[in-house]
Amino acid sequence: MPPPLQGVRIVDLAGYIAGAYTSSLLADLGAHVDKVESFEGDAFRGIVAGFQSWNRGKRGIVLNLRTQEGKEALYRMVQRADVVVENYRQGVAQRLGADYDTLKAVNPRIIYSTVTAYGTEGPYAGTPGFDPLFQARSGGMAYQAGPGNPPVFLRIAVSDYAAAILCAWSIVMALYHRKRTGEGQRVETCLMNTVVAAQAGEFLFQDGQPWTSTRAEGEPAFPGQALGVDATHRLYRARDAWLYLACDTPAQWRMLCAALGRRELASLWPEEGAPQESAIAAALAGLLQEHDALHWVQLLREAGLKVASLSTTQELARGDALKDAGLVFEIESPEYGPLRQGTPPFAFSETPPVVQRPAPMLGRHTVEILQELGYSGDEISLLREKRAIPR
């Protein structure tokens, strides 16, 4: 059977990560996505690997929306579309004639999705923002570091990726609503929302105060908290590399001690009582350096414990784990040759997702899309003369 969103048409006016990846996720679900760019193109085109991943499955068209002719071409696209995705700074969509009210007049059933920094209302609505700013403001950088340590910059764009996933979900829900009622609508996601959603447990309050922690008031953090949340959920250095292990209960701690051949350490986390954080951390830090990480991973997994060795993204991609699990594939790019990427992050038993094409070079499908919209050869030539499309 065809993928779930086959037949859904999306006009993608977005760039960077949050907006662009939104429509790429929907393309993997079978949606037909046409990416509209300016003459300069998406500002993240220079990040070639990222751009290919954030924009796969799309066709590309270049339109100058500052010209009336460019706007009219966009409106033809919107007339036959189901969804528009944009992440312009506040006021830009209105200046370009690509805002919700304008496009709703063109197509009353349109679902218009916008991704912003702080939302479209309130004192910060016009303030620009991108992922690292929200890592800083949300507590993400501070929380990752642990008490008393310098903040940590996360190289994974948490708020951008979370926004894309939530935005794609909201679009699908709006499509479901339209299926039932016939009504289009505007849906909005902002990066400030997503850093809260991605840290939901840290934003839980009772009577205006943070939810009671399991750590006693004023109790110091265990040594090395930047490596994990406590002594039994953290990174440790093996002889050749780092590994992360996790014990959730005293019973699991006893299993770990047995696997390590150090049953006497079980008393450091009694069945009834709190674990002795510092003593556990010191014991494991010394013990785990006696062998390579692979030795410990094999030993502890055989014992039914949770453990993983540390690797870089590149090491993971080059290894066999993803390939063996069917989580990577190759797609042929006319410009770059075979590209290895992660598979769509969802699975359906009856309507499997599909990777339609690699990310487009700037304006690759401009003429193709215009011809589909009914433009003749002479009219396309006129658009070039008017600088509505590239020459």
C-alpha positions as CSV (number, residue, x, y, z in Angstrom):
1,M,0.0,0.0,0.0
2,P,1.2,3.6,-0.5
3,P,2.8,5.5,2.4
4,P,0.4,7.3,4.8
5,L,0.6,10.9,3.4
6,Q,0.7,10.0,-0.3
7,G,-1.4,12.6,-2.2
8,V,-0.7,15.4,0.4
9,R,1.0,18.4,-1.2
10,I,3.2,20.7,0.8
11,V,4.7,24.0,-0.1
12,D,7.9,24.4,2.0
13,L,8.9,28.0,2.6
14,A,11.2,27.0,5.5
15,G,14.9,26.9,6.0
16,Y,17.6,26.1,8.7
17,I,16.7,23.0,10.7
18,A,13.4,23.2,12.5
19,G,11.2,24.2,9.6
20,A,13.1,22.3,6.9
21,Y,13.3,19.0,8.7
22,T,9.5,19.2,9.5
23,S,8.6,18.9,5.8
24,S,11.3,16.3,5.2
25,L,9.8,14.0,7.9
26,L,6.4,14.4,6.1
27,A,8.1,13.6,2.7
28,D,9.3,10.4,4.2
29,L,5.7,9.6,5.0
30,G,4.9,10.1,1.3
31,A,3.9,13.8,1.1
32,H,4.8,15.6,-2.1
33,V,7.0,18.5,-1.0
34,D,8.2,21.5,-3.1
35,K,10.8,23.6,-1.4
36,V,10.6,27.3,-2.3
37,E,13.9,29.3,-1.9
38,S,15.1,32.8,-2.7
39,F,17.9,33.4,-5.2
40,E,20.4,33.0,-2.3
41,G,18.9,29.7,-1.1
42,D,18.5,28.3,2.3
43,A,21.0,29.8,4.7
44,F,22.1,26.2,5.7
45,R,22.9,25.0,2.2
46,G,26.6,25.4,3.1
47,I,26.2,22.6,5.7
48,V,26.1,20.0,3.0
49,A,25.6,16.9,5.0
50,G,23.0,18.5,7.3
51,F,21.1,20.1,4.4
52,Q,20.9,16.7,2.6
53,S,19.3,15.2,5.7
54,W,17.0,18.1,6.6
55,N,15.7,18.4,3.0
56,R,15.6,15.0,1.5
57,G,12.5,13.9,-0.4
58,K,11.8,17.4,-1.8
59,R,11.8,19.1,-5.2
60,G,13.3,22.6,-5.3
61,I,12.1,25.8,-7.0
62,V,13.5,29.3,-6.8
63,L,11.0,32.2,-6.7
64,N,11.7,35.9,-6.0
65,L,8.7,36.7,-3.7
66,R,9.6,40.4,-3.8
67,T,8.2,40.5,-7.3
68,Q,4.5,40.3,-8.1
69,E,5.2,37.5,-10.6
70,G,7.0,35.5,-8.0
71,K,4.1,35.9,-5.6
72,E,1.6,34.8,-8.3
73,A,3.6,31.6,-9.0
74,L,3.6,30.9,-5.2
75,Y,-0.2,31.4,-5.1
76,R,-0.7,28.9,-7.9
77,M,1.3,26.4,-5.9
78,V,-0.8,27.1,-2.8
79,Q,-4.1,26.7,-4.7
80,R,-3.3,23.0,-5.2
81,A,-1.5,22.5,-1.9
82,D,-2.7,21.1,1.4
83,V,0.0,22.5,3.7
84,V,2.4,25.5,3.8
85,V,5.4,25.4,6.2
86,E,7.4,28.5,7.0
87,N,9.8,29.7,9.8
88,Y,10.3,33.3,8.8
89,R,11.2,36.0,11.3
90,Q,8.2,37.9,12.5
91,G,6.8,40.2,9.8
92,V,8.7,38.7,6.9
93,A,5.8,36.5,5.7
94,Q,3.5,39.5,5.6
95,R,6.0,41.6,3.6
96,L,6.4,38.7,1.1
97,G,2.7,38.2,0.8
98,A,3.1,34.6,2.2
99,D,1.3,35.0,5.6
100,Y,-1.6,32.9,6.7
101,D,-4.4,35.4,6.0
102,T,-3.1,36.0,2.5
103,L,-2.7,32.3,1.6
104,K,-6.0,31.4,3.3
105,A,-7.7,33.8,0.8
106,V,-6.0,31.8,-2.0
107,N,-6.9,28.4,-0.5
108,P,-9.4,28.4,2.4
109,R,-8.6,24.7,3.2
110,I,-4.9,25.4,3.6
111,I,-3.1,24.2,6.7
112,Y,-0.5,26.8,7.5
113,S,2.3,25.8,9.8
114,T,4.8,28.3,11.3
115,V,7.8,27.6,13.5
116,T,9.0,30.6,15.5
117,A,11.5,31.4,18.2
118,Y,9.3,32.7,21.0
119,G,5.9,32.5,19.5
120,T,3.9,35.2,17.7
121,E,2.6,37.0,20.7
122,G,4.1,38.5,23.8
123,P,7.2,40.7,24.4
124,Y,9.7,38.3,22.8
125,A,7.7,37.7,19.6
126,G,10.0,39.7,17.4
127,T,13.2,38.5,19.0
128,P,15.3,36.3,16.8
129,G,16.4,33.0,18.3
130,F,18.1,29.7,17.4
131,D,18.9,26.5,19.1
132,P,22.0,27.4,21.3
133,L,20.1,30.4,22.8
134,F,17.3,28.1,23.9
135,Q,19.8,25.6,25.3
136,A,21.1,28.5,27.4
137,R,17.7,29.9,28.5
138,S,16.0,26.6,29.2
139,G,18.5,25.3,31.7
140,G,19.7,22.7,29.3
141,M,23.3,23.8,29.3
142,A,23.4,24.2,33.1
143,Y,21.6,21.0,33.8
144,Q,23.8,19.0,31.5
145,A,26.9,20.2,33.3
146,G,25.8,19.4,36.8
147,P,26.2,21.6,40.0
148,G,29.4,23.5,40.3
149,N,30.6,22.8,36.7
150,P,30.8,25.2,33.7
151,P,27.8,25.0,31.4
152,V,28.0,22.6,28.5
153,F,27.1,23.5,24.9
154,L,25.2,20.6,23.3
155,R,26.2,20.0,19.7
156,I,22.9,18.3,19.0
157,A,20.3,21.0,18.2
158,V,17.8,19.7,20.7
159,S,15.2,22.5,20.3
160,D,15.4,22.5,16.5
161,Y,14.9,18.7,16.2
162,A,12.2,18.6,18.8
163,A,10.4,21.5,17.1
164,A,10.5,19.7,13.8
165,I,9.0,16.5,15.3
166,L,6.3,18.4,17.1
167,C,5.5,20.6,14.1
168,A,5.2,17.5,11.8
169,W,2.9,15.9,14.4
170,S,0.7,19.1,14.6
171,I,0.4,19.2,10.8
172,V,-0.8,15.6,10.7
173,M,-3.3,16.4,13.4
174,A,-4.5,19.4,11.4
175,L,-4.9,17.2,8.4
176,Y,-6.9,14.8,10.4
177,H,-9.1,17.6,11.7
178,R,-9.7,18.9,8.1
179,K,-10.6,15.4,7.0
180,R,-13.4,15.4,9.6
181,T,-14.6,19.0,9.2
182,G,-13.2,20.4,5.9
183,E,-11.6,23.2,7.8
184,G,-8.0,24.4,7.3
185,Q,-6.2,26.2,10.1
186,R,-3.0,27.8,11.3
187,V,-0.7,25.7,13.6
188,E,2.2,27.1,15.4
189,T,5.3,25.6,17.1
190,C,8.0,27.7,18.8
191,L,11.5,26.7,20.0
192,M,10.8,27.9,23.5
193,N,7.9,25.5,23.7
194,T,10.0,22.6,22.5
195,V,12.8,23.0,25.1
196,V,10.1,22.8,27.8
197,A,8.6,19.7,26.1
198,A,12.0,18.1,25.8
199,Q,12.7,18.6,29.5
200,A,9.2,17.9,30.8
201,G,10.4,16.3,34.0
202,E,12.4,19.4,34.9
203,F,9.5,21.7,34.4
204,L,7.1,20.0,36.8
205,F,6.1,22.2,39.7
206,Q,3.9,21.8,42.8
207,D,2.6,24.8,44.7
208,G,4.9,27.0,42.7
209,Q,8.0,25.0,43.7
210,P,10.0,22.4,41.8
211,W,8.8,18.8,42.4
212,T,10.5,17.3,45.4
213,S,13.9,15.8,44.5
214,T,15.0,12.4,45.7
215,R,18.2,14.1,46.9
216,A,18.0,15.6,50.4
217,E,18.0,19.4,50.7
218,G,21.5,20.7,50.6
219,E,23.1,17.2,49.9
220,P,26.1,17.7,47.7
221,A,26.2,16.1,44.2
222,F,28.3,13.0,43.9
223,P,31.8,13.5,42.5
224,G,31.8,13.7,38.7
225,Q,28.2,14.5,38.2
226,A,28.9,16.0,34.8
227,L,29.4,12.4,33.7
228,G,25.9,11.4,34.7
229,V,23.0,11.9,37.1
230,D,24.4,9.7,39.9
231,A,27.0,7.1,40.6
232,T,25.0,4.2,39.1
233,H,23.9,6.1,36.0
234,R,27.0,7.7,34.5
235,L,30.0,7.4,32.2
236,Y,33.1,5.6,33.4
237,R,36.5,5.3,31.8
238,A,37.5,1.8,30.8
239,R,41.1,1.1,29.9
240,D,40.7,2.2,26.3
241,A,37.4,4.2,26.1
242,W,34.4,5.5,28.0
243,L,31.3,3.5,28.7
244,Y,27.9,4.3,30.2
245,L,26.2,2.0,32.7
246,A,22.9,2.1,34.5
247,C,21.6,0.4,37.6
248,D,18.1,1.4,38.6
249,T,17.6,-0.7,41.7
250,P,19.5,-2.3,44.6
251,A,18.8,-5.7,42.9
252,Q,20.5,-4.5,39.7
253,W,23.4,-3.2,41.7
254,R,23.9,-6.6,43.2
255,M,23.8,-8.1,39.7
256,L,26.5,-5.7,38.7
257,C,28.6,-6.5,41.6
258,A,28.3,-10.2,40.9
259,A,29.2,-9.8,37.2
260,L,32.3,-7.8,38.2
261,G,33.3,-10.4,40.7
262,R,33.0,-7.9,43.6
263,R,30.0,-9.1,45.6
264,E,31.3,-7.3,48.7
265,L,30.5,-4.0,47.0
266,A,26.7,-4.8,47.2
267,S,26.6,-3.3,50.7
268,L,27.2,0.1,49.2
269,W,23.5,0.1,48.1
270,P,21.4,-1.7,50.6
271,E,18.0,-3.0,49.9
272,E,16.6,-0.5,52.4
273,G,18.5,2.7,52.1
274,A,20.2,5.2,49.8
275,P,23.3,4.3,47.7
276,Q,26.7,5.5,49.0
277,E,27.3,7.7,45.9
278,S,31.0,8.6,46.5
279,A,32.1,5.1,47.5
280,I,30.3,3.5,44.5
281,A,31.8,6.1,42.1
282,A,35.3,5.6,43.5
283,A,35.0,1.8,43.4
284,L,33.7,1.6,39.8
285,A,36.1,4.2,38.5
286,G,39.1,2.1,39.6
287,L,37.7,-1.3,38.7
288,L,36.5,-0.5,35.2
289,Q,39.9,0.7,34.1
290,E,41.3,-2.8,34.5
291,H,39.9,-3.9,31.1
292,D,38.9,-2.5,27.7
293,A,35.3,-1.2,27.2
294,L,34.4,-4.0,24.8
295,H,35.2,-6.6,27.6
296,W,32.9,-4.8,30.0
297,V,30.1,-4.3,27.5
298,Q,30.0,-8.0,26.6
299,L,30.3,-9.1,30.2
300,L,27.6,-6.8,31.6
301,R,25.2,-7.4,28.7
302,E,25.4,-11.1,29.2
303,A,24.4,-10.4,32.8
304,G,21.3,-8.6,31.7
305,L,22.6,-5.1,32.6
306,K,22.3,-1.8,30.7
307,V,25.6,-0.7,29.3
308,A,27.0,1.0,26.1
309,S,30.4,2.1,25.0
310,L,30.9,5.7,24.0
311,S,31.2,6.4,20.2
312,T,31.0,9.4,18.0
313,T,28.3,9.9,15.4
314,Q,30.7,9.0,12.7
315,E,31.8,5.8,14.4
316,L,28.2,4.8,14.9
317,A,27.4,5.5,11.2
318,R,30.5,3.6,10.0
319,G,29.9,0.6,12.2
320,D,27.5,-2.3,11.7
321,A,25.0,-1.6,14.5
322,L,22.7,0.6,12.4
323,K,23.2,-1.4,9.3
324,D,22.3,-4.7,11.1
325,A,19.2,-3.1,12.5
326,G,18.1,-1.8,9.1
327,L,18.4,1.8,10.2
328,V,20.6,3.2,7.4
329,F,20.3,3.1,3.6
330,E,22.0,4.6,0.6
331,I,20.4,7.1,-1.8
332,E,21.9,8.3,-5.1
333,S,22.6,12.0,-5.5
334,P,23.3,13.4,-9.0
335,E,25.8,15.8,-7.4
336,Y,27.4,13.8,-4.6
337,G,27.0,10.1,-5.7
338,P,25.7,7.6,-3.1
339,L,24.8,9.1,0.2
340,R,24.3,7.1,3.4
341,Q,21.6,8.3,5.6
342,G,19.4,7.2,8.5
343,T,16.1,5.6,7.5
344,P,12.8,7.3,8.2
345,P,12.3,7.3,12.0
346,F,9.0,5.4,12.0
347,A,7.6,2.2,10.7
348,F,4.1,1.1,9.6
349,S,3.1,-2.5,9.0
350,E,0.8,-1.8,6.0
351,T,1.9,1.7,4.7
352,P,5.7,1.9,4.9
353,P,7.4,5.2,4.6
354,V,9.4,6.0,1.5
355,V,12.5,8.1,0.7
356,Q,11.6,9.8,-2.5
357,R,14.7,11.6,-3.6
358,P,17.8,13.4,-2.2
359,A,17.7,17.0,-1.3
360,P,17.5,19.3,-4.3
361,M,20.2,21.5,-5.6
362,L,19.1,25.2,-5.6
363,G,16.3,25.6,-8.0
364,R,16.7,22.2,-9.6
365,H,13.0,21.7,-10.3
366,T,12.0,25.3,-11.0
367,V,11.0,24.8,-14.7
368,E,9.4,21.4,-14.0
369,I,7.2,22.9,-11.3
370,L,6.2,26.0,-13.3
371,Q,5.2,23.8,-16.2
372,E,3.0,21.7,-13.9
373,L,1.4,25.0,-12.8
374,G,0.5,25.7,-16.4
375,Y,3.2,28.2,-17.3
376,S,4.1,28.1,-21.0
377,G,7.7,28.4,-22.3
378,D,7.1,32.1,-23.1
379,E,5.7,32.8,-19.7
380,I,8.7,31.1,-18.0
381,S,11.0,33.3,-20.2
382,L,9.0,36.4,-19.0
383,L,9.5,35.3,-15.4
384,R,13.2,35.2,-16.0
385,E,13.2,38.7,-17.5
386,K,11.2,40.0,-14.5
387,R,13.7,38.4,-12.2
388,A,11.0,36.3,-10.6
389,I,13.1,33.2,-11.2
390,P,16.8,32.9,-11.9
391,R,18.0,33.4,-15.5
